Amino acid sequence: MLVRTAIVTLFLCLLVSVNAHSQTVVMHIDRGTDSLISEVGPNAKRFYQFLAHGAFVLGKDDVGAGIQFETSFESGLGIRAKRKLNKVFAFGWELNYNHRRFYLDQKSGKQFPDTILHDKAFLSFDALRPGIYFRINMDPSRANHLGYFIDLGTQLEWNFLTRYVTKDELADGSFSKDMIRKLPYTNKLAGSAVGRIGVRRLAGYVSWRYTDLLKGQHSNRTIPPLTAGIEFGFN
Amino acid sequence: MKFTVLFFFCLLLYLPLMAAEKYWLSFTDKKEVCFSPADYFSERTIRQRLQQGISLSDSSDFPINSSYRDAVYALADSVTGESRWLNGMAVFASGQQIDAIRKLPFIKEIHKMIARVELAGEEVLASTVEFSFLNTGARTLLKYQTERMQGPLFGQTNIHGKGIRVAVFDTGFPGVNAHPAFEHLRKNKSIIATYDFIRKKEDVSKGHWHGTATLSCIAGMYDTIPMGMATGAEFLLARTEYATREPFAEEEYWLAAAEWADRHGVNIISSSLGYTNPRYFRSDMNGHTSLVSRAATMAALKGILVVNAAGNEAADDWHIIGAPADADSVLAVGGTEPLRDFHIYFSSLGPTYDGRLKPNVCATGRAVVAKENGFTIAEGTSFSAPLVTGFAAAAWQTNRSVSNMELFRLLESSSHLYPYFDYAHGFGIPQASFFTDTNRLNREPTFDFVIINNEFKVVLREAYSYVADEYAMGYKPVRNLYFKIENSKGEMLSYSVLLAEQKEVLHKFTDDFNPGDRITIHFEGYTQSLVPR
């Protein structure tokens, strides 16, 4: 009983003591942290941008490996970091997920990847593309905007998923779709040079693959290395 | 087909590069320009300038040289505006055109202007109510918004801003021509002139009701309750702002409206806008970079008191006040929590980038306002600023012999924290008794510093250690203790507000301070400093 009384008394004393020194601070601003300027922004020291892109395939195709340029495309999403050097120059890195699809001509004489003609057939490449770039800004007095810019860069391409997909209409009117994965005649790694001209969140880009995409039995063939399209920044 | 699409896309991208950019051109001089003050200024402006000792033939009032104007017109793509005060023109010009303009002998400087459109900040708006009914909470707020500045003291002596002319620059004033909150203005023909600088028309009823709301905080009435303190003032209403986007042209409109207001003998400009990111960097908030800050400074030089909202960006990355509140001669108004008298979370903080004290004063950041077709409760320093404008008009009526900048200092001195200041409240909320009570008494000490061993305490004096009549005002009076700590160089390290809930209101240890640090405390009108170590 005595112990219990002592504990209760001690608790009450503690409560009173705590209350006596309580100070209800309704506003506190520490200038040490308050005066810090954010270094992140479109024209600040650092900037991160989420992007989507889409492009057509351009160039010349091989005999026997004809490409339907009208329908072939690439699209994807990415993130880009920019580090400001000065008002004019910047550099950065980027990482894109890219899905590229080459629709193949289904005409007599077709040899790539085989001679079988289908209603539709395409090669698709799903890739991760890390890259670096150098940026030239064309309006130094642009405040905290991206402004007009030209980018020159290079990207590594890791094709983690390659597929050959065919589609055919059967005699009964239904469709058949076949898919071959992990194509043995494609390179997993490739390299591209990239050029962009941009206005704020919108940019037009051209990408030129400077390494071969095909190997082995098809190493003498070429898939068009050029794509040109647009990219849009979400922020 | 694909190549056609690509071609047009590339063209689309390239077009902005080829397109005309916007520039501000400053001229070297105003040689051979004729100017007649009597023809240009209103009688009122002339009278006021003579009273304030401001020149009527200052070259900044002269028009720009017409031959310069013609030469620029001939070379530029288009001209969007011109200014006597800043002796220049805003033009669109391509690279070649601007090169040609640059070669003109009378061109002093060319600044590229950001002509892009950005989304404007949003006002946080609460519920709307009908004309006939404000609930108890809203009525309390309505009374508070003027009573906290002791507005009734002005009312009791029939001071309502009579003889003061106020220009309000905003997004438009829909409903002002019919709203019951402004019936007295219409009846007394107090709205002297209106102009929509965006549409170049006199009708200002287009646009967003933000302007209607700010006007109501200066001079509106809800039934018999004043919403602002300048119900007897005269008004010029200028639409200079878009509501949902912010093209740079708004700063030109503001400049043009300020010149227009000066010509019409305006005493006070009230504007509830601010230009910040991404148009400017924080380092541009030095009072002389943005066009609108330079325009506001010129307006102050012409004898006009410029009252501007501090901004609503304390909680954003931007954090600090925007332009034109960054200008030295602009009375920047921050916002407080109603009924609690400390910084409301969004009100932009000072100082300016170059370290000058801002905001200067503050007022409630939440208020009952008139909207196009009713009343609402709205948040933002947009409403703090016009409440102070109304106060300033009334204060100026009490002593017309003071200049705009003298009034500026008096408004600071009248504020409830003066001489204490910090970067959230400035000098605090202006108090009417400063202007109406000629027998102002010095405040007696309300607290003492006590240092025992290494303990540092602030102890309230007996008479101030409890609240005598909590609800005499209809709402619980606030008992805030404001304190700040500055280093030996006078740089503010921190500032705080705490509730004075007990006699030993602040308890620290002397080790909490660096040698030379100074703590300054304000409580119940009394300010005292101490260096604990």
Interface residues (C-beta under 8 A of the other chain):
Chain A: A20 H21 S22 Q23 T24 V25 V26 M27 H28 I29 D30 R31 G32 D34 I37 S38 V40 G41 P42 N43 F56 F69 E70 M138 D139 S141 R142 A143 N144 H145 Y148 I197 G198 V199 R200 L202 A203 G204 A228 I230
Chain B: M1 K2 V5 L6 F9 C10 L13 Y14 P16 L17 E21 H111 K112 I114 R116 N277 P278 R279 Y280 F281 R282 D284 D317 H319 R340 F342 H343 L349 D422 Y423 A424 N480 E491 M492 L493 S494 Y495 S496 V497 L498 L499 E501 Q502 E504 V505 L506 H507
